[in-house]
Amino acid sequence: MMASESVALVQCGYKEFKDILPGQAVIIEKGKEPVFQQVQQPLGYAPDIFEYVYFARPDTIIDGIDVDEARRNMGHKLAGTIRKQLGPELEDVDVVMPIPETSITSALCVAESLGKPYCQGFVKNRYIFRTFIMPNQQLRQKGVRAKLNPMKKKFEGKNVLLVDDSIVRGTTSREIVLMAREAGAKKVIFTSCAPPITNAHIYGIDLATSSELIAHHRSQSDIAKIIGADAVIYQKLPDLEAACAALSPRDPATQKFEAGVFSGKYITPVDAGYFQHLEKIRGERQKAKVEESARRAVVEGRAGDEQIRMAKNGCAIDGNGNVVARDAVEEPEPEPQQIALSNGFVNGEGEKGDVKALDKDKQVRVKESQDISLHNLNDYRE
């Protein structure tokens, strides 16, 4: 069995574990023992640090690093930054609260390091999935309200220091701050166990495009205003790396991590055009979803003016990567391209409007493929 987290192996009853090394291939043939073959010289050992911040379960070990212990270290490191940035204002903090539930371990250590009371003020609905990957802003906002419920007595008249694992788009953070204030909090300081997320994730976690990330080209004070907090405090990247490296079975002094979401410097070389490609695909997908939502709203009689325009004229992507009504932007005339007809594909060649059909033996049908980044030759055959 192969898994990214040790807990999957443990719960399936496996007793022995072996990490797959960088540049290593595993060949598995039916009825035979797995063969571990080094096919590329390893240049380094750099696990994705965002796994330790957020995605991994606390009861797991990844690349020899205990996730829960790493989050404890993150809490102690973050407490030092909070102490420096708040200074005398730290005395006014009444309570430290986690945003359930990834940040619970870190928040406990923040409270311990700062000598402040720890309290869980939000109750999590375990049947709501991760909100930051929901398909649109409205669903994310509703998801946060359904996912977390504040206990009023824990907030009334208090200066609250909230600890979350990370801030992605800011949608969740803004709703959480608003709920804390509605519950009676006098002051809300929002802290993140991760540094500002300013770049796309390219290794399998579909966070957001750079333009959607709240920390992209914004200062901490700007972010505080947007989410409605009195202050926002982020973990420092060197502290985050040190928190995880200290637990590495390799040399902590030389342990490196993939931290491109924070620094923009990825372990593997990435062509600049790749991000433009991703944003274009994201925009096209989002455009289709928004158009469908607008049409549904019109049919159900709940559409606003912009949704009516979207349903009537379609949608377009503006210069900031936002989906808007097509009549709100000037789109360049599309270049001639292949056009799908009922009897196969045709080329839009020659004069405008002149469509020339392909010979039957040259016609190609393309089946839908779920993965935009993998190109399988079989996708292009009958």
N, C-alpha and C positions, 0 to 999 in steps of 0.2 A: 504494500500500500504506500502511496506517496501523498503527502499533504504539506501545506505551507506552515501549519501550526502543529506542534507536538500533541496538543490536547486531543486532536482527532485520532491520532494513533493510540493514545492512552485509553480513550473511551472505547476503542475497538479491541482492546485487550493485547496490544502489541507490547513486548517487553524490551526489544532492542531497537535502537535508532541509529541512523547514519545520515549525516548532513551531506547533501550534494554540493560539491565544491564549485567555485567559479571555473568555467571552461570544461566542465565535466558532463559527459553524456551517460545516461543509464539505458542499457539495452535489456529489454525484458522479452523473453521468448517463452511460449507456453510450455509448462513442465520443466523449466530450467531456472537455475538461480539467476538473479539479476547480475548483470555485468556492469561495473563502473569503469568507464574509460575516459581518460583525460584526452580530449580532442583539441584543446586550445590551451596554451600556456597561461596559467592564472596571472593576471596583472595586479590583482588586489582582492580584498574581501570587503565589499561595501553593501551591507544589507540596507533596504529601504527604511529610513528612520521613521517615516510616517506610519508604518505598521505598529511601532511601539507607542506612538502618540495616541493613535485612535483605533485602527481597524482590528488589531489582534485582541483576542480574549485575554483577560489578566492571568488566567491559569495556564498559560502556554509558554513555551520556550522557542524562540526563533533564532537560528544561527548561534545557539549557545547562550543567548541573552534572555534572562527571566523578565517577562513583560511587566509583571506586577512590581517587581523590585525596581525596574527602570522608571516606572511611573512614580514610585516613592522618591527616587532621586530627583525626578523632574520637579516634584513639589517642593523639595528642600531648596533646589536651585532657584525656582521661581520666587520663593519667599525672600531670598537675598535681594533679587531685583525689585520686588515690591517695597522692601524696607528702604532701599536707596532712592527710589522714585517718589515715594510718598513722604519720606522724612517725618517731620513732626505731625503730619496729618494722619499718620498711622495710629496715633493715640485715639482718634475719633472712631476708628472701626470697631463696631460692636460684635460682629459675628462673621465667620467665614463659612460660605455655603458652596457646595458642589452643584454643577449642572449634571444630573444623573444621565448615564451612570459611569461613563468611561473616566470621568475626572474625579471620582470619589476618593480613590487612593491618593491622588496628588493633593486634593483639597485637605485631606486629613493631615498630610505632612506640612502643607502651608500653614494651617492653624497651629500645629505643634511648634513649628519653627518661629512663628510670630508671637506665640503665647496668647492666642486669641481663642475664644470659644468656637467650637465647630458645631454646625447644625445643618440638617437636611431640611431645607425649606420647600423644595419641590418634590412632588410625588410623580413618578414616571408611570405612564400607561405602557405596559410591556407589549401591547398589541399594535403599536404604531411603529412603523419602520423608520429608518434613517431619513430625516427630512431634507438634508442638503442635496440628495440625489433625486428628489421628486421632480417631475418634468416641468413645472412652472412655478412662478412666484406665489400665486394665489394658493396653490396646493401646499407649498412649503409653509406659508403663514398659518393656514388652517391646521396643518400637521403639527406645528409647534404647540398650538393651543390645546390640541387633542392629546398630545404626547405628555405635556407637563402641566401639573396643577399646583399653584402655590398655596401654602397653608398660611392664612392671613396672620395668625398670632405670631408666627415666626418673623414676620417682616415689620409689623406695626411700630412706627417710631424709631426704627433702627437704621444705622449706617451699615450697609451690607457690602461685603467683599465677595463677589461671585468668582468661582474658579471653573473654567471650561477647558476642554482638551485643546480646542482650536477655534478659529473664526474663519469661515470660508467666504460665503457671500455676505454674511452679516444679517440675513433674514432671521435666522434663529436667535441670534444675539439681541437684535432689536426687539423681538417679541418677548424675550425673557426679561429684558430690562423694563419693558412696559408693564409686564405682569407683576414684577417686583414693586414697581411704583404704585400700581393699582391696589396691591395688597398692603400698602402703607409705608413702604421703605422711604426714609428721608433722603438717603444718599446711596447711590449704587456705583460701585467700582467694579469694572469687569476685567478679569485677568485671563490670560491664555497660557496653557502649558507649552504651546508651540509658538515659534516665532511667526511674524506676519507671512501669510501665504500669498505670494505675489506672482507665481508662475504655474502653468499647467502641469498636471501630473501625466507622464507619458508611459508609465509602466503598468497600466491596468486599472488604476483607480480613476474613475471619471468624475473629477472634482468640478471643474468649470473652465471656461476659457479665461484668459487673463483679464479681459474687459469686465467679466462678471465678478471677479475677486475684489472684495471690498478694500483690501490692503494694496491693490495695484495702484501705484502712483499717489498714495494718500498717506498722510502723517497720522500718528496716534491720536492727536487732538481732533483731526478731521473725522477719524473713525468714531471717536467718542461722541461727536455731535450727531453723526448719522444714526448710531444705534441708541442715542439718548442717554448715555452713561455720563457720570461726572468725570470719569477717567477710564482709560483703557491701558492696561499694562501687559506687554508681551514677554515671553521667555526669550532669552538671548540664544542665538544659534550655537555659539561655542558651549554654552551651559547645557543645552539639550544634547549635543553630541557627547559631552563629558558624562552626562547622566547615564547614557547608554553604554559608552565605551568602558566605564568603570566595571561593568559586569561581563565584559567580553572574555571568552576563554582564550582569545588571542592577546597580543600585547596591547593593553589599553592605550598606551602612548602612540601607537601607530594605527589603531583601529579607525577606519574611515567609514563613512555612511553616504548613501545616496540621499542628497538633500536638495535636489533641484527645485522642488516646489517653494523652497525658502530663498534659495540663492540664485536660481536661474542657471546654475552650472551643473549639468548632468554628467553622470559617470560615463555614459556612452555619448559619442559625438552626435549632435542633432543639427540638421540643416535648418536654417531659419525659415525656409519655405514650408517646412513641415507643419509649423504652428499655424501658418496662414491656411494651409490645407485643412487642418483640424477645425479651425474656426469657421471656414466656409461650409464644411459638412454639417457642423453643429447648427449653423444658421439655417441651412436648408431644412434640416430635420425639425428644428423649432418652428420654422415658418409654416410647415405643413400642419403641425399640431395646433398652432394658434389659429390658422384659417378654419380648421375643423371645429375648434372650440367656438369661434365666432359664429359659424353657421348654425351650430347647435343652439347657441344663445338666441339667435334670431328666431329660430323655429319655436323655441320655448317662451318667446316674448320677454326676455330679460336682458336683451342686448343694449349696450350704451351706444353713443354716437360713433365712437371709433370702431367698435365691433361690427356695427352695421356697414361701415365703410370697408372693413376688412372682408366681410362676407360678400359684399358687392364687387369690389375691385381686386381682392386678393391682398397678399402681404409682401413686404420687401424688408431687406436688412439695411438699416441706416449706417452711417459712418462709425458709430460706436458699437456696432454689433447687436443692436436692439431690433426686435421685430416690431414693425409699425405698418400702418395702412399703406398700400402701394402708392396712393396718390399723395403721400407725404414726402416722398423722395423721388428724385429723378434717376431712373435706372437706365444704363446704357442699353442700346438695342442689342439683343443677343446675336452672336455670330452664327453663321450657318452650321448646323449640326445634324447628327443622325436623328431621324424622327421615327417613332414606332408606329406602324400601322397594323391593321388586323392580319395582313398577309406577310408580315415580317418587317425588317428595317429598311428604310430608304435614306438616301443621302440628300441633304438640302444643298445641292450644288448648283452653280450657274446663277442666273438672275434671281432677284428676290421673288419668292413665290413659286419659282420653278423647281418642282420636286421630281427627282428622277428615281424610279424604282430600280432596285438591284436585281440582277439575274437570280432566278430561283435557287441555283446551286451555290450562290454566293451569300444567300441570306443567312443571318446569324440570329439566333434567339438567345437572350440573356436571362438566366434564371435569377431570382432575387437571392442575395447573399446577406446574411445577418451581420457579418463582421466587415466593417469598412476598412480595416487595416490588413486583412488577410486576403490575398488574391489567389484563388484556387482555379486552376485551368478548367476544372470540371464545371465551374460556374458558367462557362461560356460555351457549353456544348449542349446539344439537344438531349 
